[in-house]
Amino acid sequence: MKLTDYHSVYFIGIGGIGMSALARWFVHNGYQVSGYDRTPTKLTKVLEQEGMAIHYDDNVENIPADVMDNMEKSLVVYTPAIPASHQEFNYLKDKGYTIKKRSAILGMISEHFFTVAVAGTHGKTTTSSMVAHLLKSAGKDITMFLGGLATNYDSNFIANESDKAVAIVEADEFDRSFLTLSPDLAIVTSADADHLDIYGDKSHLEQSFKEFINKIKDSGKLYINDKIVNELVDHTAKAEINTYGMNRGQFLASNVTMENGFFQFDYNDKQTRIERLILGVPGFHNVENITAAIAIGLELGLSDDQIRHGVETYSGVKRRFEYQLRTEQIVYVDDYAHHPVEINAFLTSLKALYPDRKVTAIFQPHLFTRTRDFADGFAESLSLADEVILLDIYPAREEPIEGVTSELLFKDITSEAKELCSKEHLIECLKEKELEVVATIGAGDIDKLVEPVKELLNNRYHV
């Protein structure tokens, strides 16, 4: 199939962060774009303003006429996160429409670009945005498909169709989606056990990452976190293998210090040394992520000065260590972390930045299966906080599992103070507490609580 064979593109799950980036690409290239999503959000409202017809009721009658009346010219794109019972999906499938997963379409689009793909169970969104910003701030032509909103551009999508454009894409391991890609350059940040509802165990997840590494073009290069190179790289890998890390690897960050809430470090490889880079976003893990991005930037011809400018002007991704308030009285940070390793990295960095202040972590578990599979890890990582407020599990695509509730984590959390709380009562709960550093953490709909929490803290501390 060729994308040029179609006139209309219909997205089932258009409000997903990865889906919406693809939808924007199709609009940019002149297609008629419409779609369904379960609930309206800030993002879907923006998509509607950009010309996309979106509805929020799973009803075949809501599918636009240009899709219903012209099957041959209509392409249907879906996310595997939709339920098997989805009425519109099943109707279009039964009628014989061309239906493709989001990942397959991303693979088809990226074939026409020199492509940098970033994979990893953690860090891929941030690292992708870092690569994109280093290149764009240096004047390079890029096309970006991101699984988050890059703060520098307030978007998950950047368009450029020139012959010299470099595509930066996230290589998502969920549902083995990244196996549709054949990048020229790739980064693998991490491969911790996750998505065990898909993979069953860590060994099958690692096998999928090995298959992704083997999808890199023979003339291409892999930049892999030095911590995991021995787990994922074997004799079958054809691409050139490079390692990176903090104080380890061929491309490394060293002399890492914190000053005035910012991380400073030296970048080193065999050819290049760039001293005292100042990273605009916090987190030890982000020092690792930017090191991989710098390696890509240098590979694609950026100068030391362009690297320095890009690193210092990078302002992050929405909901990735995102400061909502930062004063002498109160600090409030929001983060997307939803896996024990991510929470550990986030809270370790937060505690390092504010070692003498009480940290209150508000966490919403994401998925019943993930909560069940990593209960011990969640309890251990959350215990880094001085105080934990635990919300109910956000189900996303899953049905409840008997015996799997937030209590499964709560009982093993060892923080000085801990409390179970519903979303509806969170603000009332916070009113009773002495707060110094507050963090909202999770990948569900906890983001809807950010503004109410911020308002409470603004009013209390007169920010």
Buried (B, 14 or more C-beta within 10 A) or exposed (E): EEBEEBBBBBBBBBBBBBBBBBBBBBBBBEBBBBBBBBEEBEBBEBBEEEEBBBBBEBEEEBBBEBBBEEBEBBBBBBBBBBEEEBBBBEBBEEEEBBBBBBBBBBBBBBEEBBBBBBBBBBBBBBBBBBBBBBBBBBEBBBBBBBBBBBBBBEBBBBBBEEEEBBBBBBBBBBBBBBBBBBBBBBBBBBBBBBBBBBBEEBEBBBEBBBEBBBBBBEEBBBBBBBBBBEBBBEEEBBBEBBBBBBBBBBBBBBEBEEEEEBBBBBBBBEEEEBEEBEBBBBBBBBBBBBBBBBBBBBBBEBEBEBBBBBBBEBBBBBBBBBEBBEEEEBBBBBBBBBBBBBBBBBBBBBBEBBEEBBBBBBBBBBBBBBBBBBBEBBBBBBBBBBBBBBBBBBBBEBEEBEEBBBEBBBEEBEBEEBBBBEBEEBBEBBEEBEBBBBBBBBBBBBBEBBEEBBEBBBEEBEB
